[in-house]
Amino acid sequence: MQIQKIADEFEALSDTGFHNVEILETWLSKYDAEYRHQKAIYNSLKENGSIPLLSESFKDESIFVLGYEIVQEVVECSKDEPFFKEQIEIYEAIKNDVTKLSLWLQEHYLETDGKQSRLRKSFQDTRRISGYDFTVTFIFGPLKNVPLEISEWEYTAKFLDVIERSKKIQLTGIVQHINDVEVIQQNSTNRRTQSIVIDPQDCNLSTFQISFYEDKVQLLDKIEVGQKVKVLVQLYGRKDKKNKSKHYHGLLGWDIENLN
């Protein structure tokens, strides 16, 4: 199989560099028969205890099968855009009614239909400001990641933003200190991070350090010491590797707003 040729063809399908759903569907249709043929062999190898991707004689075919299924999943996700449009219209109508909004959010937290799970699997990327990256992301080369036409995902993106924001903790306070941008190594990957310290001016004399990572570092560009800010944060925790009876906790910055 000429996997490089297929990869180059897929990348060049759009003149703008952004792939719309119609382009993806056309590509899937063109290679449908080839996919079915290679998928049958792929399944047969797995049933016999082999790992198709590690097979020298079937590696390219495995990459094609897995890549095809990623594109399939993206197309399936796109079919939920009308549903999310409807949900955003409902949200806009009830967002100022605390009781109705709470019930609406609880319904979507339960996630009985699996729509959000599919989106997270295909697009979640906590490095991005929105927390999602609408890109066809391939796991193995030579297939290259390609960005999607974002206008086709308008209401999907809005819905995800509403849900993500509703799950965050809101802190308000005065910026006491802004640390310099750092580059840290995490799981063999270099990540940009910058943290701020805010004073919520509460009776406990608390201060909170909040860390922003990757693209979210940009959110601090216009933040200055002394400003009153509202920050959406996510609480995280982990065990101490050396002393498992201890835990570390921290605050991840999701968004920040200058209230001055």
C-alpha positions in Angstrom: 0.0 0.0 0.0 1.3 3.5 -0.9 0.5 5.1 2.4 2.6 8.2 1.7 0.7 8.8 -1.5 -2.6 8.5 0.4 -1.3 10.8 3.1 -0.2 13.5 0.6 -3.5 13.2 -1.2 -5.5 13.7 2.1 -3.5 16.7 3.1 -3.9 18.3 -0.3 -7.7 17.9 -0.5 -8.4 21.5 0.6 -7.0 24.6 -1.1 -7.5 26.6 2.1 -5.7 24.2 4.4 -8.9 23.6 6.3 -10.9 20.4 5.7 -14.7 20.6 5.7 -17.0 17.6 6.4 -17.8 17.2 2.7 -14.1 16.7 1.9 -13.8 14.1 4.6 -16.9 12.2 3.5 -15.7 12.2 -0.1 -12.3 10.8 1.0 -14.0 8.1 3.1 -16.3 7.1 0.2 -13.3 6.9 -2.2 -11.4 4.5 0.1 -14.4 2.6 1.6 -13.7 -0.6 -0.4 -10.0 -0.5 0.4 -10.8 0.1 4.1 -13.1 -2.9 4.3 -10.6 -5.1 2.6 -7.7 -4.1 4.9 -9.9 -4.1 8.0 -10.8 -7.7 7.4 -7.1 -8.6 7.3 -6.4 -6.4 10.3 -9.0 -8.2 12.4 -7.8 -11.6 11.3 -4.3 -10.8 12.4 -5.6 -9.6 15.8 -7.6 -12.8 16.2 -4.5 -14.8 15.6 -2.7 -12.9 18.4 -0.6 -10.6 16.2 -0.3 -6.8 16.6 -0.9 -5.6 13.1 0.8 -2.2 13.6 4.0 -4.0 14.5 3.9 -6.3 11.5 6.5 -5.2 8.9 4.4 -6.6 6.1 1.2 -4.9 7.3 2.4 -1.7 9.0 1.3 0.7 6.3 -2.1 -1.0 6.0 -2.6 -0.7 9.8 -1.8 3.0 9.7 -4.4 3.4 6.9 -7.0 1.4 8.8 -6.5 3.4 12.0 -6.4 6.7 10.2 -9.6 5.9 8.2 -11.4 5.2 11.5 -10.2 8.5 13.0 -11.7 10.4 10.0 -14.9 8.3 10.4 -15.2 9.3 14.0 -14.8 13.0 13.1 -17.5 12.8 10.6 -19.8 11.1 13.1 -19.1 13.9 15.6 -20.1 16.5 12.9 -23.6 15.1 12.7 -24.3 16.3 16.2 -23.9 20.0 15.3 -27.7 20.5 14.9 -28.3 19.0 18.3 -25.7 21.4 19.9 -27.3 24.3 18.1 -30.6 23.4 19.7 -29.0 23.1 23.1 -27.3 26.5 22.8 -30.6 28.1 21.9 -32.1 26.5 25.1 -29.1 27.7 27.1 -29.5 31.3 25.9 -33.2 31.2 26.9 -32.6 29.9 30.5 -29.1 31.0 31.5 -30.5 33.7 33.8 -32.9 31.3 35.6 -30.8 29.5 38.2 -33.2 26.6 38.7 -33.7 25.8 35.0 -30.0 26.3 34.2 -29.0 23.9 37.0 -31.4 21.2 35.7 -30.1 21.7 32.1 -26.5 21.4 33.2 -27.2 18.3 35.3 -28.8 16.7 32.3 -25.7 17.2 30.3 -23.3 16.2 33.1 -25.0 12.7 33.1 -24.1 12.4 29.4 -26.4 9.5 28.6 -26.0 9.8 24.8 -22.2 9.7 24.5 -22.0 12.8 22.4 -19.5 14.6 24.6 -17.4 11.5 25.1 -16.9 11.3 21.3 -15.9 14.9 21.1 -13.4 14.6 23.9 -11.9 11.6 22.3 -11.5 13.4 19.0 -10.8 17.0 19.9 -9.9 17.5 23.6 -6.6 19.3 24.0 -6.0 21.0 27.3 -3.0 22.9 25.9 -5.4 25.1 23.9 -7.3 28.2 25.3 -10.6 26.6 24.6 -9.6 23.1 25.8 -10.4 21.7 22.4 -8.6 21.6 19.1 -10.9 21.0 16.0 -8.3 19.1 14.0 -8.2 15.7 12.5 -5.4 14.3 14.7 -3.7 11.1 13.5 -1.7 9.0 15.9 0.8 7.6 13.4 2.7 9.1 10.4 2.9 9.7 7.6 -0.7 10.9 7.9 -0.5 14.6 8.9 -2.9 16.4 11.2 -5.2 18.8 9.4 -7.4 21.6 10.9 -11.1 21.5 10.3 -13.3 24.3 9.0 -14.3 25.8 12.4 -17.5 27.4 11.1 -19.0 23.9 10.7 -18.4 23.3 14.4 -19.7 26.7 15.7 -22.4 25.4 18.1 -20.4 22.3 19.1 -17.6 24.6 20.3 -20.0 26.9 22.1 -21.7 24.1 23.9 -18.4 22.6 25.0 -17.3 26.0 26.3 -20.5 26.4 28.4 -20.1 22.9 29.9 -16.4 23.3 30.6 -16.9 26.7 32.3 -19.7 25.4 34.4 -17.4 22.8 35.9 -14.7 25.2 37.0 -14.2 27.0 40.3 -14.5 30.7 40.2 -12.0 32.8 42.3 -12.0 36.6 42.6 -9.1 38.6 44.0 -6.3 41.0 43.6 -3.2 40.0 41.6 -0.2 40.1 44.0 2.5 38.6 41.8 3.1 37.3 38.3 5.9 34.8 37.8 8.0 34.6 34.7 7.2 32.1 31.9 8.9 28.8 32.4 9.5 25.7 30.3 9.1 22.5 32.2 9.5 18.9 31.0 6.5 16.7 31.6 6.4 13.2 30.2 9.3 13.9 27.8 7.5 16.9 26.5 8.4 20.6 27.1 5.5 22.7 28.3 5.3 26.5 28.7 3.8 27.5 32.1 3.3 30.8 34.0 1.7 31.3 37.3 0.1 34.2 39.2 -0.7 34.7 42.9 -4.0 36.3 43.8 -5.3 37.6 47.2 -9.1 36.9 47.5 -9.2 39.3 50.4 -11.1 36.9 52.7 -11.1 36.6 56.4 -8.6 33.7 56.3 -5.8 35.8 54.8 -5.7 33.3 51.9 -3.5 33.6 48.8 -3.8 31.3 45.8 -1.2 30.4 43.2 -2.8 29.6 39.8 -0.8 28.0 37.0 -1.6 28.5 33.3 -0.1 26.1 30.7 0.7 26.2 27.0 -1.7 28.4 24.9 -3.5 29.6 28.1 -0.3 31.5 29.1 -1.4 34.1 26.5 -4.3 34.9 28.8 -1.9 36.6 31.2 -0.5 39.0 28.6 -2.6 41.9 29.7 -2.8 41.0 33.4 -0.9 43.3 35.8 -0.1 43.3 39.5 -2.8 45.2 41.4 -5.7 44.3 39.1 -8.8 42.8 40.4 -9.5 39.6 38.4 -12.0 36.8 38.1 -10.3 33.4 37.4 -11.9 30.1 36.4 -9.7 27.3 37.8 -9.6 23.5 37.9 -8.5 21.8 41.1 -6.1 18.9 40.6 -4.2 16.6 42.9 -1.7 13.7 42.9 0.1 11.4 45.3 3.7 12.1 46.3 5.7 9.4 44.5 8.1 9.0 47.5 5.5 9.3 50.3 2.2 7.9 49.1 0.5 9.1 52.3 1.0 12.7 51.1 -0.9 14.5 48.3 -0.1 17.6 46.3 -2.9 19.9 45.1 -2.9 22.8 42.7 -5.0 25.1 40.7 -5.0 25.2 36.9 -6.1 28.4 35.2 -8.8 28.0 32.6 -9.7 31.6 32.0 -9.1 35.0 33.5 -11.0 38.4 33.3 -9.8 41.8 34.4 -12.6 43.3 36.5 -11.1 46.8 36.7 
